[in-house]
Amino acid sequence: MDKREKQSTKIKEQSTKIEDLRIEDLSESMRVSLFVTCLVDQLWSNVGTSCVEVLRRAGCEVVFDERQTCCAQPAFNTGYRNEARQVAKRFIEIFEDSDAEAIVSPSGSCTAMVHHFPELFADEPDWMRRSQTIATRTYELSAFLVRVLKIDDVGASWKGRLTWHDACHGLRDLNLKSEPRSLIRKVKGAEFVELENAESCCGFGGTFSVKYPEISVAILDQKIEAIERANVQAVVASDASCLMQIGGRLSRNGSNVKVMHLAELLAMSDKL
Amino acid sequence: MNPSSETFDQNALAALADKQLRGALRNATSLFGQRRLAAARSLDNWEDLRSQARRIKDEVLLRLDEYLLAFVSKAESRGAEIHWARDAAEANKIICALTVERGAKSIVKSKSMTTEETHLNKALEKAGMQVVETDLGEYIIQLADETPSHIIAPAIHKTKKQIAELFTAELGMPPTDDVGQLTSTARTTLRQFFANSDVGISGVNFGVAETGTIMIVENEGNIRLTTSLPRMHIAVMGIEKIVPRFEDLDVFLKLLPRSGTGQRLTTYQSLITGVKQSPTEEGPEQLHIVLLDNGRSRMLAHPVTRQSLACIRCGACLNACPVYQQIGGHAYGSVYPGPIGAVITPQLMGLKKTAQLPYASSLCGACREVCPVKIDIPRLLLHLRSEVTERSGDHVPKKTVERLAFKVWAQVMRRPKLYELSARVGRLMQRLVVKNKRIGKVGVPPLSGWTNYRDLRPIESQSFREQWRKGLIGNREQ
């Protein structure tokens, strides 16, 4: 009972903190359509539920359209543009139906793909226009919190030492560098250390990871070595794909370092 | 000796198994990378310079014919002779004819990727010439009978120890690992060739349309010697090397050395405008400029890939590329390795034998980030990948299974019910391989590609959407 009481006061404390942070103009709640990504949907649902939790804490109303599947990136990146176009069109139709002000996704890579949609429709002006509209409404989670809602403290707490991996598409396509870091720095109890090669690729690269697994893992091992040297309990990133690559190797090596999605970290409230 | 692009898979595996190679690559690429970053930061207008350089290159590429003709007429007015070469064979034929006519026996060459592209040395040797590479790195790989593995550092794959052993074996140098001793051995040997050669062959970094000047940058002084000591200088220049105005060189001189070696300026910048104008002046009597197309006008015609002609061959994308950092240049099996090589080679040689190269990238974008002329290399790789799949079977290796897989995938992804059904089937099938909530080694492709080296997360017993549907995410009341 004691424990539960403690928790509830903590949550109360946190929610008042968030209230304080909220900008006056945002008093009416913002409607957000969650694009959870197929990977998170099927393999890592906790990232999705964490995303919902964080967005709600930030004062958003979250909707989820169950017709959604994939952003079309696997086909686009492997060179199958027709197939990518078909899936992209479906994505656009589904999210056009929503009256949400923003589409938010826990993946820099999938968000970047949505931003690439217009490249697929050079010969279809109508779809080009529609894809541009969708692209401007679509945000990666940390970009949405920091740039749109102007929030960097979501009342999270996690005890331990952690580091951050910059997923390539978030970093280089969406320019996300300070946003995730400012969110992490506000996590109570967390000691944040920079990874010496934070901006280097983890070697995932979609189908590259299975087309050229040996090269992919050779690249990955440089990341792994740096993570081990950083002496952390967890490595955090904003893409489930990178985390599967990094986590899969850590787990194979029998390492104690955990991988954690940024959404999961931000949804934590001192479970340790 | 030289692997081909067709066997990229095996080449890469061989490279990964070569510990000396990987050690040399790790040291060199990270050093180049750090120096580049420091040099770029020494200028507060780096980003403006990149944009400016790209604008200049775009301007040239849109009116290349006019600028080339202007360059030619200026260079000719200063006594240079111009030769147009449609392809590698034609360029080599022209150069061989010039050297034979001159009665040359010995030729000194300075580093030139363009002559690597045409395999000029082989052609000259066939014509009975002795050809000596005078750039230290090129000289090393010539002695080792290898090809360059980097655009600006041809022997980047070699360790000091390997070079010392090579010099001892080939030049009779007493065994040593003293770098000073190594370079002075090369210097002494090369000086004799400079003194006795009839023809010097160089590449070109920039050709100025306004003045007919060619500029070549270097650190060792061998280019200065190659282009000034022999009576005949032959400069081989890709047609894309033009800049419109003399003042444009200022922009590129700030970008090229910083991007390539991390220097603020190279030790030597040779600016050559025609031949000596009076007998009392120094320098060669003849200057021949060979303008090489070899697939470039075909590249120019394509609106998407045209931008790859803006490349100034600095090599920064190689150093920044996580794939190149692991496997080096030889694995690509092409003259131009690394990210820009994976873009240029298929365009120059066709996709039939190079179809694997555009896939040799994790699309991380580090190449685009460092490119001094802002070439969007990942975008070009994606474009080439789409060319590979669209022309599958037609002069390009077939991809029957992959094509079918993506056709099925697209159907599934457009139908949420089918998507959920496939996930459920996957959930059932994975029971065979899931242990301790993870999938370990599975011997069957395509899973083995992943699980040979890393554990895989299994499909969860309840997807996010199932939890949402059941109202488990606090969404019942909505």
Interface residues (C-beta under 8 A of the other chain):
Chain A: V36 C38 V40 D41 Q42 L43 W44 S45 G48 T49 V52 R56 E61 V62 V63 F64 E66 R67 Q68 T69 C70 A72 P74 A75 F76 N77 T78 G79 Y80 R81 N82 E83 A84 Q86 V87 R90 E119 C168 H169 L171 R172 D173 S200 C201 G203 F204 G205 G206 T207 F208 S209 V210 K211 Y212 P213 E214 I215 S216 V217 A218 I219 L220 Q222 M244 Q245 G247 G248 R249 S251 R252
Chain B: D9 A12 L13 L16 P322 V323 Q325 Q326 I327 P358 Y359 A360 S361 S362 L363 C364 G365 A366 R368 E369 R379 L382 L384 R385 S386 E387 V388 T389 E390 E402 R403 F406 K407 W409 A410 V412 M413 R414 P416 Y419 A423 G426 R438 G440 P446 G449 W450 N452 Y453 R454 D455 L456 R457 P458 I459 E460 Q462 S463 F464 R465 Q467 W468 R469 I473 G474 N475 Q478
